[in-house]
Amino acid sequence: MGSFSSLLIYRLGLKETDNDKSINLFLPRSHCPRCKKQISLLNLIPILGFIKQLGKCNECNKPISLMYLFNELIHLLTGLLIIYFLQISLLSLTVYVLFFILYILFILDIKFFYLPLGLNYCLSGIGIISNGLFGFFVGDLSTHISSHLWLSLLGCFTGFVSLWVVNFIYKLINKRDGIGGGDFILFAGIGSITGPFSLAPILFLGSISALLIITGNLKKYSREVPLGSGLILGFIFYILLKYFELLGNILVI
């Protein structure tokens, strides 16, 4: 899955920046981005393939980006941590899929200011379905399942409308958009997972995270802010704080 995330990040980013019609999510086969030579199946084995090639392409001898190894390691580590804390279950699988989507969105936004609609819609769909059918993330498990669905739908609506209203006011004043449409849908997806009552602290943490990202590269982010990446970090920080009860009863989903 870490290797697959690298493929999605590379190809979605390439289509966004170069509008390359010759490449899609399935074709051509995995290849070196420099010499374009196809990579053998043995060298595609996550982590081991990188080590076997000593971090360099066998054909052109150019170094392979460490980002590929990093993606594979962080997905492996995250998967093991999820299984450790949640055991092997439908919940742990759902959490990992959400992490997988959010990770790709985070990297694409921080690198290309790009939040693909398809992944954003998947986020909302998983949030609504997992809460509506199983009540995984919102409400009290003792309440009726319809209450979980209602909270999830309300969170989705609130997340979208809150950022849309902020952008609407900004556009009235400045005659241009201040927040991208992808950020609306991303925050809607986050709301569908957590419900409406968690969105304020997530937005607060996300705004601080976005500011920290900006300070790391003022030149790149002087005209545009990767708010989506900030919101994703804010969401992860909030969930960790909530899960480990570091804030006691202050944060309640």
VEXDREN-2710 file (C-alpha; in Angstrom, 1 decimal):
% VEXDREN-2710
k/r/px/py/pz
1/MET/0.0/0.0/0.0
2/GLY/2.9/2.3/0.6
3/SER/4.2/1.6/-2.8
4/PHE/0.8/2.1/-4.3
5/SER/0.6/5.5/-2.5
6/SER/3.8/6.5/-4.2
7/LEU/2.3/5.6/-7.6
8/LEU/-0.8/7.6/-6.9
9/ILE/1.1/10.7/-5.7
10/TYR/3.5/10.6/-8.6
11/ARG/0.9/10.1/-11.3
12/LEU/-1.8/12.3/-10.0
13/GLY/0.7/15.0/-9.4
14/LEU/2.1/14.6/-12.9
15/LYS/-1.4/14.9/-14.5
16/GLU/-2.1/18.0/-12.5
17/THR/1.2/19.8/-13.2
18/ASP/1.9/18.6/-16.8
19/ASN/-1.6/17.6/-18.0
20/ASP/0.1/14.5/-19.4
21/LYS/-2.5/12.5/-21.3
22/SER/-0.2/9.6/-22.0
23/ILE/-0.1/8.5/-18.3
24/ASN/-2.9/7.3/-16.0
25/LEU/-3.2/5.3/-12.8
26/PHE/-2.7/2.0/-14.6
27/LEU/-0.5/2.6/-17.6
28/PRO/2.3/2.6/-18.5
29/ARG/4.0/0.1/-16.2
30/SER/6.1/1.4/-13.3
31/HIS/9.3/3.0/-14.7
32/CYS/12.2/5.2/-13.7
33/PRO/11.0/8.8/-13.9
34/ARG/14.4/9.8/-15.3
35/CYS/15.4/7.2/-18.0
36/LYS/11.8/5.9/-18.4
37/LYS/13.0/2.3/-18.3
38/GLN/10.5/-0.2/-16.8
39/ILE/11.3/-1.5/-13.3
40/SER/11.5/-5.3/-12.9
41/LEU/8.9/-7.0/-10.7
42/LEU/11.7/-8.0/-8.3
43/ASN/12.8/-4.4/-7.9
44/LEU/9.2/-3.3/-7.2
45/ILE/9.1/-5.3/-4.0
46/PRO/8.5/-2.6/-1.3
47/ILE/11.6/-1.7/0.8
48/LEU/13.6/-4.8/-0.4
49/GLY/13.6/-3.5/-4.0
50/PHE/15.1/-0.2/-2.8
51/ILE/17.8/-2.0/-0.8
52/LYS/18.6/-4.4/-3.6
53/GLN/19.2/-1.5/-6.0
54/LEU/21.2/0.3/-3.4
55/GLY/19.0/3.3/-3.8
56/LYS/19.9/3.7/-7.5
57/CYS/18.2/2.9/-10.8
58/ASN/19.8/-0.2/-12.4
59/GLU/19.5/1.3/-15.8
60/CYS/20.6/5.0/-15.5
61/ASN/22.3/4.7/-12.1
62/LYS/20.5/7.9/-11.0
63/PRO/19.5/7.9/-7.3
64/ILE/16.0/6.9/-6.4
65/SER/14.1/9.4/-4.4
66/LEU/14.1/8.6/-0.7
67/MET/10.4/9.5/-0.7
68/TYR/9.5/6.1/-2.1
69/LEU/11.2/4.3/0.8
70/PHE/9.7/6.8/3.2
71/ASN/6.2/6.1/1.9
72/GLU/6.6/2.4/2.2
73/LEU/8.1/2.6/5.7
74/ILE/5.4/5.0/7.1
75/HIS/2.6/2.9/5.8
76/LEU/4.2/-0.3/7.3
77/LEU/4.7/1.5/10.6
78/THR/1.2/3.0/10.6
79/GLY/-0.4/-0.3/9.7
80/LEU/1.4/-2.1/12.6
81/LEU/0.4/0.6/15.1
82/ILE/-3.2/0.4/14.0
83/ILE/-3.3/-3.3/14.4
84/TYR/-1.5/-3.0/17.8
85/PHE/-4.1/-0.6/19.2
86/LEU/-7.2/-1.7/17.4
87/GLN/-6.5/-5.4/16.7
88/ILE/-7.3/-6.9/13.3
89/SER/-10.9/-5.8/12.7
90/LEU/-13.2/-4.0/10.4
91/LEU/-12.5/-0.8/12.4
92/SER/-8.8/-1.1/12.0
93/LEU/-9.2/-1.7/8.2
94/THR/-11.4/1.4/8.0
95/VAL/-8.9/3.5/9.9
96/TYR/-6.1/2.4/7.7
97/VAL/-8.0/3.2/4.5
98/LEU/-8.8/6.6/5.9
99/PHE/-5.1/7.1/6.7
100/PHE/-4.2/6.0/3.2
101/ILE/-6.4/8.5/1.6
102/LEU/-5.5/11.4/3.9
103/TYR/-1.8/10.7/3.4
104/ILE/-2.0/11.0/-0.4
105/LEU/-4.1/14.1/-0.1
106/PHE/-1.6/15.6/2.4
107/ILE/1.4/15.1/0.0
108/LEU/-0.5/16.2/-3.1
109/ASP/-1.6/19.4/-1.4
110/ILE/1.7/20.3/0.1
111/LYS/3.6/19.6/-3.1
112/PHE/1.1/20.7/-5.8
113/PHE/-1.8/22.5/-4.0
114/TYR/-4.0/19.7/-5.4
115/LEU/-6.8/17.8/-3.7
116/PRO/-8.4/15.3/-6.2
117/LEU/-12.1/15.2/-6.0
118/GLY/-12.3/11.5/-6.3
119/LEU/-10.2/10.9/-3.1
120/ASN/-12.2/13.7/-1.3
121/TYR/-15.5/12.0/-2.2
122/CYS/-14.1/8.7/-1.0
123/LEU/-13.3/10.3/2.3
124/SER/-16.9/11.5/2.8
125/GLY/-18.4/8.2/1.5
126/ILE/-16.3/6.1/4.0
127/GLY/-17.2/8.5/6.8
128/ILE/-20.9/8.3/6.2
129/ILE/-21.0/4.5/5.5
130/SER/-18.8/3.5/8.5
131/ASN/-20.8/5.7/10.9
132/GLY/-24.2/5.0/9.3
133/LEU/-23.7/1.2/9.4
134/PHE/-21.4/0.7/12.4
135/GLY/-21.2/3.9/14.4
136/PHE/-17.5/3.7/14.3
137/PHE/-16.5/7.3/15.0
138/VAL/-19.5/9.4/16.2
139/GLY/-21.9/9.3/19.0
140/ASP/-22.4/6.8/21.8
141/LEU/-22.6/3.2/20.7
142/SER/-25.6/2.8/23.0
143/THR/-27.6/5.2/20.8
144/HIS/-29.6/4.1/17.8
145/ILE/-27.6/3.7/14.5
146/SER/-29.7/6.4/12.8
147/SER/-28.3/9.0/15.2
148/HIS/-24.8/8.1/14.0
149/LEU/-25.8/8.6/10.4
150/TRP/-27.5/11.9/11.2
151/LEU/-24.3/13.2/13.0
152/SER/-22.2/12.0/10.1
153/LEU/-24.3/13.8/7.5
154/LEU/-24.6/16.9/9.7
155/GLY/-20.8/16.9/10.1
156/CYS/-20.3/16.6/6.3
157/PHE/-22.7/19.5/5.7
158/THR/-21.2/21.7/8.4
159/GLY/-17.7/21.1/7.3
160/PHE/-18.5/22.1/3.7
161/VAL/-20.7/25.1/4.5
162/SER/-18.4/26.6/7.2
163/LEU/-15.4/27.0/4.8
164/TRP/-17.7/28.0/1.9
165/VAL/-19.1/30.8/4.0
166/VAL/-15.6/32.0/4.9
167/ASN/-14.6/32.0/1.3
168/PHE/-17.8/33.7/0.2
169/ILE/-17.2/36.6/2.6
170/TYR/-13.6/36.8/1.5
171/LYS/-14.6/36.9/-2.1
172/LEU/-17.1/39.7/-1.6
173/ILE/-14.3/41.8/-0.1
174/ASN/-11.3/40.8/-2.3
175/LYS/-13.1/39.8/-5.5
176/ARG/-11.2/36.5/-5.6
177/ASP/-11.3/33.1/-3.9
178/GLY/-9.4/32.7/-0.7
179/ILE/-10.0/29.0/-0.2
180/GLY/-10.0/26.3/-2.8
181/GLY/-13.0/24.2/-3.5
182/GLY/-11.1/21.0/-2.7
183/ASP/-10.6/22.3/0.9
184/PHE/-14.5/22.6/1.3
185/ILE/-14.9/18.9/0.3
186/LEU/-12.0/17.8/2.4
187/PHE/-13.4/19.4/5.5
188/ALA/-16.8/17.9/4.6
189/GLY/-15.1/14.5/4.6
190/ILE/-13.5/15.1/7.9
191/GLY/-16.9/16.2/9.3
192/SER/-18.5/13.0/8.0
193/ILE/-16.0/11.1/10.1
194/THR/-16.0/13.1/13.3
195/GLY/-19.4/14.7/13.3
196/PRO/-20.1/18.4/13.6
197/PHE/-19.0/19.1/17.2
198/SER/-15.3/18.3/16.5
199/LEU/-14.9/20.6/13.5
200/ALA/-14.1/23.8/15.5
201/PRO/-11.0/22.3/17.3
202/ILE/-9.9/20.5/14.2
203/LEU/-10.1/23.8/12.2
204/PHE/-8.1/25.6/15.0
205/LEU/-5.4/22.9/15.0
206/GLY/-5.4/22.7/11.2
207/SER/-4.9/26.5/10.9
208/ILE/-2.0/26.4/13.3
209/SER/-0.5/23.4/11.3
210/ALA/-0.9/25.3/8.0
211/LEU/0.9/28.3/9.5
212/LEU/3.8/26.0/10.6
213/ILE/4.0/24.5/7.1
214/ILE/4.2/28.0/5.6
215/THR/7.1/29.0/7.9
216/GLY/9.0/26.0/6.7
217/ASN/9.1/27.4/3.1
218/LEU/8.1/31.0/2.9
219/LYS/9.2/31.4/-0.7
220/LYS/7.0/28.5/-2.0
221/TYR/3.9/29.4/0.1
222/SER/4.1/33.2/-0.3
223/ARG/1.0/33.4/-2.5
224/GLU/-0.8/30.1/-1.7
225/VAL/-1.3/28.1/1.4
226/PRO/-1.8/24.3/1.6
227/LEU/-4.8/24.6/3.9
228/GLY/-5.8/21.0/3.1
229/SER/-2.5/19.6/4.4
230/GLY/-3.0/21.8/7.5
231/LEU/-6.5/20.4/8.0
232/ILE/-5.3/16.9/7.7
233/LEU/-2.6/17.4/10.3
234/GLY/-5.2/19.1/12.6
235/PHE/-7.5/16.1/12.2
236/ILE/-4.7/13.7/13.0
237/PHE/-3.6/15.7/16.1
238/TYR/-7.2/15.9/17.3
239/ILE/-7.8/12.2/16.9
240/LEU/-4.5/11.4/18.7
241/LEU/-5.4/13.7/21.5
242/LYS/-8.9/12.3/21.7
243/TYR/-7.8/8.7/21.6
244/PHE/-5.2/9.0/24.2
245/GLU/-7.4/11.2/26.3
246/LEU/-4.7/13.8/26.7
247/LEU/-7.3/16.5/27.0
248/GLY/-9.7/14.7/29.2
249/ASN/-13.3/15.7/28.6
250/ILE/-12.6/18.9/26.8
251/LEU/-12.7/17.4/23.3
252/VAL/-15.7/15.3/22.7
253/ILE/-16.7/13.7/19.4
END
